[in-house]
Amino acid sequence: MNILPLFIALPLLGAFVLSLAKAKRTGDILANLINLCLLVLSFMLLRYGTLVYKIGGWEPVNGIPIGIYWVKDGFSTLMLIIVNLVALMATIFSINYMEKFTVKNKYYCLFLLMLAGMNGVILSGDMFNLFVFLEVAAISSYSLVAFGTEAEELEAAFKYQVMGTVASGFILFGIALLYSYTGTLNMADMARVIGAKSLRLPIFVSGLFIMGFGMKSAIMPFHAWLPDAHPSAPAPISAMLSGVLIKVLGIYALVRIMYNIFGMTPVLSNVLMVLGILSIMVGGVLAIGQEDFKRLLAYSSISQIGYIILGFGLGTPLGILGGLFHLLNHSVFKSLLFLNSGAVVYATGTRDLRRMGGLNKKMPVTGGSSFIASMSVAGVPPFSGFWSKLVIILACIFANRIGFAIWAVIGSIITLAYYMKLQKEAFFGSLKEEWKKIKEVPGFMRLSMILLAVLCLTMGLLLVPQIKDVILTPAVEVLKNGIEYGKLIL
């Protein structure tokens, strides 16, 4: 039995049930159960090589695929693990955090729709269905950003929706041009056709996709929606947006197309590296001046996305490894930091760092896990972020891109500066009088933060050859093979 349809069917079924459910705890139980099943299924996929599921069982006609394909390979398996891991941590956190909202089942319904969309994007083997699932995830996320229905949330969601719609327009236009050029929507077949023709149109379409998917992933200068959307959303949704949504709808889709359909070229490589460094530096500098806990984390996401884009932009096997590893690490430590911010808001009712101080004394789990995540994102050894940043910097040096390596190091120093500021203002120092009566957050919120903190401490082990060859190397091989990868699908 091919298990790929379950990654879309289970969350869609769960969303349907929750749209009708009346019992208060139905969402807590069903959403976490589905996410746990999906995470187990994601790890089960590590046992297999490339899997192809043809909806309706339609076989190619004269060698041309005519049906809808869902494809599992090393890259998509890694992304499924990341997405469903973060989703499970977010729904565990939501059990207590979302109690203050009156329609939790509707929240979980939208959450599962967003998850189904992301899983669909990852598994799609044709461009049109990639776009359809991208829109399912995006529209769900617009609603979730506005879930609190306060003025700030509604304004942020509207801004996010407008810019997301513009991005989708670029993407759809690019897909239409590719279809007219190649006569196919199947990604593998599209790569075959493009490889046999001139590159004039794909270069233009590359620009459309860089703008469209760049806006989805908030790469500089396409980032304007993110600093409003991430702080306004409920904390578990902020964790999903920053942890996995911008990576799936933006980075994954862009990298998949650039490597496996167009083939990475020197021009694309240089463009991505420049955008990566721009994101690292501008995002980091803007984060330093923030006094809003979640807004600081939002600008930090822009900066850290730059490292991922820089690694992929290099195009070397070591650069690809670094980009994938930092993508995985960022999903974990940034999700944890947004959950930490949610815990602080849950206990204190404020996101203003200037009103905080000494919270470690009352919230040791939140403060301790926040410190671990902060050191990881700043690239301090032996935390996980150090190893992925080190791989990216070494990849720049080995590719004779010394200037990019220097900028990456400077960006990491800036990152350490603003996370030290965050720790000092929020958790260190003396406890203010108004916070003397607060206490640590409830158990499920603590559990998700502890589990993610443990991952921040241990994920450096992914570079151990025996583990790397199972989880990271298959993803590197998929991208390294470029357009030749399509021959494994057709």
C-alpha positions as CSV (number, residue, x, y, z in Angstrom):
1,M,0.0,0.0,0.0
2,N,1.3,3.5,-0.9
3,I,1.0,5.7,2.1
4,L,1.5,9.1,0.4
5,P,-2.2,9.9,0.1
6,L,-2.5,9.7,3.9
7,F,-0.5,12.9,4.3
8,I,-3.2,14.8,2.6
9,A,-6.3,12.7,3.4
10,L,-5.8,12.5,7.2
11,P,-5.6,16.2,7.9
12,L,-8.4,16.9,5.4
13,L,-10.6,14.3,7.1
14,G,-9.7,15.8,10.5
15,A,-10.6,19.3,9.3
16,F,-14.0,18.1,8.0
17,V,-14.8,16.4,11.3
18,L,-13.8,19.4,13.4
19,S,-15.9,21.7,11.3
20,L,-18.9,19.8,12.5
21,A,-17.7,18.9,16.0
22,K,-19.4,20.4,19.1
23,A,-17.5,18.7,22.0
24,K,-14.9,21.1,23.4
25,R,-12.0,18.6,23.6
26,T,-12.5,17.0,20.2
27,G,-10.0,19.3,18.5
28,D,-7.3,18.7,21.2
29,I,-7.5,15.0,20.8
30,L,-8.1,14.6,17.1
31,A,-5.5,17.2,15.9
32,N,-2.8,15.8,18.1
33,L,-3.6,12.2,17.2
34,I,-3.5,13.1,13.4
35,N,-0.2,15.0,13.8
36,L,1.3,12.2,15.7
37,C,0.3,9.7,13.0
38,L,1.7,11.9,10.3
39,L,5.0,12.3,12.1
40,V,5.3,8.5,12.5
41,L,4.5,8.0,8.8
42,S,7.1,10.7,7.9
43,F,9.8,8.7,9.6
44,M,8.5,5.5,8.0
45,L,9.3,7.0,4.6
46,L,13.0,6.9,5.5
47,R,12.9,3.2,4.7
48,Y,12.0,3.7,1.1
49,G,13.7,5.3,-1.9
50,T,11.7,7.2,-4.5
51,L,7.9,6.5,-4.4
52,V,5.4,7.7,-7.0
53,Y,1.7,7.7,-6.5
54,K,-0.4,8.2,-9.7
55,I,-3.9,9.3,-8.8
56,G,-6.4,7.2,-10.6
57,G,-3.6,4.9,-11.8
58,W,-3.2,6.7,-15.1
59,E,-0.1,5.6,-16.9
60,P,1.9,7.8,-19.3
61,V,0.7,7.9,-22.9
62,N,3.6,7.7,-25.5
63,G,6.0,8.5,-22.6
64,I,4.1,11.6,-21.6
65,P,2.6,11.7,-18.1
66,I,-1.1,12.7,-18.2
67,G,-2.2,12.1,-14.6
68,I,-1.5,13.7,-11.2
69,Y,1.6,12.5,-9.6
70,W,2.6,12.6,-5.9
71,V,6.3,12.0,-5.4
72,K,8.3,11.1,-2.4
73,D,12.1,11.4,-2.5
74,G,14.9,12.3,0.0
75,F,14.1,16.0,-0.2
76,S,10.3,15.7,0.3
77,T,10.8,13.1,3.1
78,L,13.0,15.5,5.1
79,M,10.5,18.3,4.6
80,L,7.6,16.1,5.7
81,I,9.5,15.2,8.9
82,I,10.1,18.9,9.6
83,V,6.6,20.0,8.9
84,N,4.8,17.3,10.9
85,L,7.2,17.5,13.8
86,V,6.7,21.3,14.3
87,A,2.9,20.8,13.7
88,L,2.7,18.2,16.5
89,M,4.6,20.5,18.9
90,A,2.3,23.4,18.0
91,T,-0.8,21.5,18.6
92,I,0.4,20.1,21.9
93,F,1.2,23.7,22.9
94,S,-2.3,24.8,21.7
95,I,-4.1,22.5,24.2
96,N,-3.5,25.0,27.0
97,Y,-2.7,28.2,25.0
98,M,-5.9,28.3,22.9
99,E,-8.2,27.9,26.0
100,K,-8.7,31.7,25.9
101,F,-10.3,31.4,22.5
102,T,-13.9,30.3,22.3
103,V,-13.9,28.2,19.1
104,K,-10.9,25.9,19.4
105,N,-12.4,23.3,17.1
106,K,-12.5,25.9,14.3
107,Y,-8.9,26.8,15.0
108,Y,-7.8,23.1,14.7
109,C,-9.9,22.8,11.5
110,L,-8.0,25.7,9.9
111,F,-4.7,24.3,11.3
112,L,-5.3,20.9,9.7
113,L,-6.2,22.5,6.4
114,M,-3.0,24.5,6.5
115,L,-1.1,21.3,7.3
116,A,-2.8,19.4,4.4
117,G,-1.8,22.2,2.1
118,M,1.9,22.1,3.1
119,N,2.0,18.3,2.8
120,G,0.4,18.6,-0.6
121,V,3.0,21.2,-1.8
122,I,5.8,18.9,-0.6
123,L,4.5,15.8,-2.4
124,S,3.1,17.4,-5.6
125,G,4.8,16.1,-8.7
126,D,3.1,18.6,-11.0
127,M,3.1,22.4,-11.0
128,F,-0.6,23.1,-11.0
129,N,-1.3,20.9,-8.0
130,L,1.6,22.5,-6.2
131,F,-0.1,25.8,-6.8
132,V,-3.5,24.5,-5.6
133,F,-2.0,23.1,-2.3
134,L,0.0,26.3,-1.9
135,E,-3.2,28.3,-1.9
136,V,-5.0,25.9,0.5
137,A,-2.2,26.4,3.0
138,A,-1.9,30.2,2.3
139,I,-5.7,30.9,2.7
140,S,-5.8,28.9,5.9
141,S,-2.8,30.8,7.3
142,Y,-4.5,34.2,6.4
143,S,-7.5,33.1,8.6
144,L,-5.3,31.9,11.4
145,V,-3.3,35.1,11.6
146,A,-6.7,36.9,12.0
147,F,-8.0,34.4,14.5
148,G,-7.9,36.7,17.5
149,T,-10.2,39.2,15.5
150,E,-8.6,42.2,17.2
151,A,-7.7,45.2,15.1
152,E,-4.0,44.3,15.0
153,E,-4.7,40.8,13.8
154,L,-7.1,41.8,11.2
155,E,-4.8,44.5,9.8
156,A,-1.9,42.1,9.7
157,A,-3.9,39.3,8.0
158,F,-5.2,41.7,5.4
159,K,-1.7,42.9,4.6
160,Y,-0.5,39.3,4.5
161,Q,-3.4,38.3,2.2
162,V,-2.8,41.2,-0.2
163,M,0.9,40.5,-0.6
164,G,0.3,36.7,-0.6
165,T,-2.2,37.2,-3.5
166,V,0.4,39.2,-5.4
167,A,2.9,36.5,-4.9
168,S,0.5,33.9,-6.0
169,G,-0.2,35.9,-9.2
170,F,3.5,35.9,-10.0
171,I,3.7,32.1,-9.4
172,L,0.5,31.3,-11.5
173,F,1.8,33.5,-14.3
174,G,5.1,31.7,-14.3
175,I,3.3,28.3,-14.3
176,A,1.1,29.4,-17.2
177,L,4.2,30.5,-19.2
178,L,6.0,27.2,-18.5
179,Y,2.9,25.2,-19.6
180,S,2.7,27.1,-22.8
181,Y,6.4,26.6,-23.4
182,T,6.6,22.9,-22.5
183,G,3.1,21.5,-23.1
184,T,3.2,19.7,-19.7
185,L,2.6,20.4,-16.0
186,N,4.4,17.3,-14.7
187,M,7.7,18.6,-13.1
188,A,9.9,15.7,-14.3
189,D,8.5,16.0,-17.9
190,M,8.9,19.7,-17.7
191,A,12.6,19.4,-16.8
192,R,13.1,17.0,-19.7
193,V,11.5,19.5,-22.2
194,I,13.4,22.5,-20.8
195,G,16.7,20.6,-20.9
196,A,16.2,20.1,-24.7
197,K,15.3,23.8,-25.4
198,S,16.9,27.2,-25.1
199,L,16.9,28.9,-21.7
200,R,15.5,32.3,-22.7
201,L,11.9,31.8,-21.3
202,P,13.0,29.8,-18.1
203,I,15.3,32.8,-17.2
204,F,12.3,35.1,-17.3
205,V,10.1,32.7,-15.5
206,S,12.9,32.3,-12.9
207,G,12.5,36.0,-12.1
208,L,8.7,35.5,-11.6
209,F,9.3,32.6,-9.3
210,I,12.0,34.4,-7.3
211,M,9.6,37.3,-6.7
212,G,6.6,35.0,-6.0
213,F,8.2,32.4,-3.8
214,G,10.5,35.0,-2.4
215,M,7.5,36.8,-1.1
216,K,6.1,33.6,0.3
217,S,9.4,33.0,2.2
218,A,9.9,36.7,3.1
219,I,13.3,37.0,1.5
220,M,14.6,40.6,1.4
221,P,13.2,42.7,-0.3
222,F,9.9,40.8,-0.5
223,H,9.5,40.6,3.3
224,A,7.1,43.5,4.2
225,W,4.2,41.3,5.3
226,L,6.1,39.1,7.8
227,P,7.0,41.6,10.6
228,D,3.2,42.2,11.0
229,A,1.8,38.8,10.5
230,H,4.0,36.8,12.8
231,P,3.6,38.9,15.9
232,S,-0.1,39.2,15.4
233,A,-0.9,35.5,15.0
234,P,-1.5,33.2,18.0
235,A,1.8,31.8,19.2
236,P,1.4,28.2,17.8
237,I,0.6,29.8,14.4
238,S,3.6,32.1,14.7
239,A,5.6,29.0,15.3
240,M,4.1,27.3,12.2
241,L,4.5,30.4,10.0
242,S,8.1,30.9,10.8
243,G,9.0,27.3,11.5
244,V,7.7,25.6,8.4
245,L,5.1,27.6,6.3
246,I,7.5,30.1,4.8
247,K,9.9,27.3,4.1
248,V,7.4,25.0,2.4
249,L,5.5,27.6,0.4
250,G,8.6,29.6,-0.4
251,I,12.0,27.9,0.0
252,Y,11.1,24.3,-0.8
253,A,9.0,25.2,-3.9
254,L,11.7,27.6,-5.2
255,V,14.6,25.3,-4.6
256,R,12.7,22.3,-6.1
257,I,12.0,24.3,-9.3
258,M,15.4,25.9,-9.6
259,Y,17.3,22.7,-9.1
260,N,15.1,19.9,-10.5
261,I,13.2,21.7,-13.3
262,F,15.5,24.5,-14.5
263,G,18.9,23.3,-13.3
264,M,21.0,25.6,-11.2
265,T,22.9,28.1,-13.3
266,P,25.7,30.6,-12.3
267,V,23.2,33.5,-12.8
268,L,20.6,32.0,-10.5
269,S,23.3,31.0,-8.0
270,N,24.6,34.6,-7.8
271,V,21.1,36.1,-7.5
272,L,20.2,33.7,-4.6
273,M,23.4,34.3,-2.8
274,V,23.1,38.1,-3.0
275,L,19.4,37.9,-1.8
276,G,20.6,35.6,1.0
277,I,23.3,38.0,2.3
278,L,20.9,40.9,1.9
279,S,18.3,39.1,4.1
280,I,21.0,38.1,6.7
281,M,22.2,41.7,7.2
282,V,19.1,43.8,6.8
283,G,17.0,41.4,8.9
284,G,19.6,41.3,11.6
285,V,20.1,45.0,11.8
286,L,16.3,45.6,11.9
287,A,15.9,43.0,14.7
288,I,18.4,44.8,17.0
289,G,16.1,47.8,17.4
290,Q,12.9,45.9,18.2
291,E,11.3,46.0,21.7
292,D,8.4,43.8,20.8
293,F,9.3,40.2,21.6
294,K,7.6,38.6,18.6
295,R,8.5,41.3,16.2
296,L,12.2,40.8,17.0
297,L,11.7,37.1,16.3
298,A,10.0,37.9,13.0
299,Y,12.9,40.0,11.8
300,S,15.3,37.3,13.0
301,S,13.4,34.8,10.7
302,I,14.1,37.0,7.7
303,S,17.8,37.0,8.7
304,Q,18.0,33.3,9.2
305,I,16.2,32.5,6.0
306,G,19.1,34.3,4.3
307,Y,21.5,31.7,5.6
308,I,19.3,28.9,4.0
309,I,19.1,30.8,0.7
310,L,22.9,31.4,0.8
311,G,23.5,27.7,1.2
312,F,21.2,26.7,-1.6
313,G,22.5,29.5,-3.8
314,L,26.1,28.2,-3.6
315,G,24.9,25.1,-5.5
316,T,27.8,22.9,-4.2
317,P,27.0,19.7,-2.3
318,L,28.4,21.2,0.9
319,G,26.3,24.3,0.4
320,I,23.2,22.3,-0.2
321,L,23.9,20.2,2.9
322,G,24.3,23.4,4.9
323,G,21.1,24.9,3.5
324,L,19.1,21.8,4.3
325,F,20.6,21.4,7.8
326,H,20.0,25.1,8.7
327,L,16.4,24.8,7.3
328,L,15.9,21.9,9.7
329,N,17.5,23.7,12.6
330,H,15.7,26.9,12.1
331,S,12.4,25.1,12.0
332,V,13.1,23.8,15.5
333,F,14.7,26.7,17.3
334,K,12.5,29.4,15.8
335,S,9.4,27.4,16.5
336,L,10.6,27.1,20.1
337,L,11.3,30.9,20.4
338,F,7.8,31.7,19.2
339,L,6.3,29.3,21.7
340,N,8.5,30.9,24.3
341,S,7.1,34.3,23.4
342,G,3.6,32.8,23.6
343,A,4.3,31.5,27.0
344,V,5.5,34.9,28.1
345,V,2.4,36.6,26.7
346,Y,0.2,34.0,28.3
347,A,1.7,34.7,31.7
348,T,2.3,38.5,31.6
349,G,-0.1,39.7,28.9
350,T,2.6,41.8,27.1
351,R,5.1,41.5,24.3
352,D,7.0,44.6,25.3
353,L,10.5,43.6,26.3
354,R,10.9,46.9,28.2
355,R,8.2,45.9,30.7
356,M,9.8,42.5,31.4
357,G,12.9,41.4,33.3
358,G,13.8,38.6,35.6
359,L,11.1,36.2,34.3
360,N,13.5,33.3,34.7
361,K,12.7,33.4,38.4
362,K,9.1,32.7,37.9
363,M,9.2,30.8,34.5
364,P,12.4,28.6,34.6
365,V,11.2,26.2,31.8
366,T,10.3,29.1,29.4
367,G,13.4,31.0,30.3
368,G,15.8,28.0,30.1
369,S,14.4,26.7,26.8
370,S,14.5,30.3,25.4
371,F,18.1,30.6,26.3
372,I,18.9,27.3,24.5
373,A,17.0,28.4,21.4
374,S,18.7,31.8,21.4
375,M,22.2,30.3,21.6
376,S,21.3,27.9,18.8
377,V,20.0,30.5,16.4
378,A,23.1,32.7,17.2
379,G,25.4,29.8,16.3
380,V,27.0,29.3,19.6
381,P,28.7,25.9,20.0
382,P,27.7,23.2,20.8
383,F,24.0,24.1,20.0
384,S,22.6,22.9,16.7
385,G,22.6,26.2,14.9
386,F,26.4,26.4,15.2
387,W,26.9,23.3,13.1
388,S,24.6,24.3,10.2
389,K,26.1,27.8,10.1
390,L,29.6,26.3,10.2
391,V,28.8,24.1,7.2
392,I,27.4,27.0,5.2
393,I,30.5,29.2,6.0
394,L,32.9,26.4,5.1
395,A,30.9,25.8,1.9
396,C,31.4,29.5,1.0
397,I,35.2,29.2,1.7
398,F,35.6,26.0,-0.3
399,A,33.7,27.6,-3.2
400,N,36.1,30.5,-3.1
401,R,33.3,32.9,-2.0
402,I,35.3,34.4,0.9
403,G,33.3,37.6,0.9
404,F,30.0,35.8,1.4
405,A,31.6,33.8,4.3
406,I,32.7,37.0,6.0
407,W,29.2,38.5,5.7
408,A,27.7,35.3,7.1
409,V,30.0,35.5,10.1
410,I,29.2,39.2,10.7
411,G,25.5,38.3,10.5
412,S,25.9,35.6,13.1
413,I,27.6,38.2,15.5
414,I,24.7,40.5,15.0
415,T,22.3,37.6,15.7
416,L,24.1,37.0,19.0
417,A,23.8,40.7,19.9
418,Y,20.1,40.9,19.6
419,Y,19.4,37.6,21.3
420,M,21.6,38.6,24.2
421,K,19.5,41.7,24.3
422,L,16.3,39.6,24.3
423,Q,17.6,37.4,27.1
424,K,18.8,40.4,29.2
425,E,15.5,42.4,28.9
426,A,13.1,39.5,29.2
427,F,14.6,36.8,31.5
428,F,17.7,38.1,33.3
429,G,18.0,40.8,35.9
430,S,15.7,41.6,38.8
431,L,12.0,40.7,38.7
432,K,9.7,43.6,38.5
433,E,7.0,44.1,41.1
434,E,4.1,43.5,38.7
435,W,5.4,40.0,37.8
436,K,5.8,38.8,41.4
437,K,2.6,36.7,41.2
438,I,3.0,35.1,37.8
439,K,3.8,31.4,37.4
440,E,5.1,29.0,34.9
441,V,2.7,28.1,32.0
442,P,0.6,24.9,32.1
443,G,2.0,21.4,31.5
444,F,1.3,20.9,27.8
445,M,2.9,24.2,26.9
446,R,6.0,23.3,29.0
447,L,6.1,19.8,27.3
448,S,6.3,21.2,23.8
449,M,9.0,23.7,24.8
450,I,11.1,21.1,26.5
451,L,11.0,18.6,23.6
452,L,12.1,21.3,21.1
453,A,14.9,22.5,23.5
454,V,16.2,18.9,23.6
455,L,16.3,18.9,19.8
456,C,18.2,22.1,19.8
457,L,20.8,20.4,22.0
458,T,21.1,17.2,20.1
459,M,20.5,17.9,16.4
460,G,24.2,18.5,15.8
461,L,24.3,14.7,15.8
462,L,22.7,14.8,12.4
463,L,26.2,15.4,11.0
464,V,27.3,12.0,12.4
465,P,27.8,10.0,9.1
466,Q,25.5,7.1,10.1
467,I,22.6,9.5,10.8
468,K,23.5,12.0,8.0
469,D,23.4,9.3,5.4
470,V,19.8,8.4,6.4
471,I,18.3,11.9,6.8
472,L,20.3,14.6,5.1
473,T,22.3,12.8,2.3
474,P,19.3,11.6,0.3
475,A,17.9,15.1,0.2
476,V,21.3,16.5,-0.9
477,E,21.5,13.8,-3.7
478,V,18.1,14.8,-5.1
479,L,19.1,18.4,-5.5
480,K,22.7,17.6,-6.6
481,N,21.3,15.5,-9.5
482,G,19.5,18.5,-10.9
483,I,17.2,17.9,-13.9
484,E,18.5,14.3,-14.1
485,Y,16.4,13.6,-11.1
486,G,13.3,13.6,-13.4
487,K,14.5,10.4,-15.0
488,L,13.7,8.6,-11.8
489,I,10.1,9.7,-11.9
490,L,9.1,9.2,-15.5
